[in-house]
Amino acid sequence: MFKIIYFIISIPVLFLTISFAVTNRQDVVLGVWPFPFELTMPLSLALFAVGAVFFIMGGFYFWLINMPLRAERYFQAKKIKELDKKLAEQNAVKLK
């Protein structure tokens, strides 16, 4: 079911992305105020680059926000292994 929904959503997005890239080929000059450097590139490439930077920043933010949860899961898994080991030892003693 999710594959069908993914396919239905991804085809129009892919079409719009390709259409945008083909349509906006004019060059733009990019610069950052305190620096004297300027970069000339197609508008579509500039916008895709900005989108990629924000996508990576969002992934990094999500990774940071979930760090305590991952640490808790790690310690829980470690505790489960310790308890399983103790349980196996107790079962071995009972069988003797």
C-alpha positions in Angstrom: 0.0 0.0 0.0 2.8 2.4 0.9 4.6 1.6 -2.3 1.6 2.7 -4.3 1.2 5.9 -2.4 4.9 6.6 -2.7 4.8 6.0 -6.4 1.7 8.2 -6.8 3.4 11.1 -5.0 6.9 10.7 -6.4 6.0 10.7 -10.1 4.5 14.2 -10.1 7.3 15.5 -7.8 9.9 14.1 -10.2 8.1 15.6 -13.2 7.9 19.0 -11.5 11.6 18.9 -10.5 12.8 18.0 -14.0 10.4 20.7 -15.4 11.8 23.3 -13.0 15.4 22.4 -13.8 14.9 22.6 -17.6 12.9 25.8 -17.4 15.2 27.8 -15.1 18.5 27.6 -16.9 19.4 31.4 -16.7 22.6 32.2 -14.7 22.5 33.9 -11.4 25.3 35.5 -9.4 25.6 34.3 -5.8 27.6 36.1 -3.1 27.8 36.3 0.6 28.1 39.9 2.0 31.3 39.9 4.1 33.2 37.8 1.5 34.4 39.1 -1.9 33.7 35.9 -3.7 30.9 35.5 -6.2 29.7 32.3 -7.9 27.8 32.2 -11.2 25.5 29.1 -11.7 22.2 28.2 -13.2 19.2 29.2 -11.1 17.9 25.6 -10.8 21.2 24.3 -9.6 21.4 27.1 -7.0 18.0 26.3 -5.6 18.7 22.6 -5.6 21.9 23.2 -3.7 20.1 25.3 -1.1 17.4 22.5 -0.8 20.2 19.9 -0.4 21.9 22.0 2.4 18.6 22.4 4.2 17.8 18.7 3.8 21.2 17.8 5.4 20.7 20.4 8.2 17.3 18.9 8.9 18.7 15.4 9.1 21.5 16.6 11.4 18.9 18.3 13.6 16.8 15.1 13.7 19.9 13.1 14.6 20.7 15.5 17.5 17.1 15.6 18.8 17.0 11.8 18.9 20.4 11.3 20.5 18.9 10.8 24.1 16.5 8.3 22.8 19.2 6.3 21.0 21.4 6.4 24.2 18.5 5.1 26.2 17.8 2.3 23.8 21.5 1.4 23.9 21.6 1.2 27.6 18.3 -0.8 27.7 19.7 -3.3 25.2 22.9 -3.6 27.3 20.7 -4.2 30.4 18.6 -6.8 28.6 21.8 -8.7 27.6 23.0 -8.6 31.2 19.6 -9.9 32.5 19.5 -12.6 29.9 23.0 -13.8 31.0 21.9 -13.8 34.6 18.8 -15.7 33.8 20.8 -18.3 31.7 23.2 -18.7 34.7 20.3 -19.2 37.1 18.6 -21.8 34.8 21.9 -23.6 34.5 22.2 -23.8 38.3 18.6 -25.1 38.7 19.2 -27.8 36.1 22.2 -29.2 38.0 
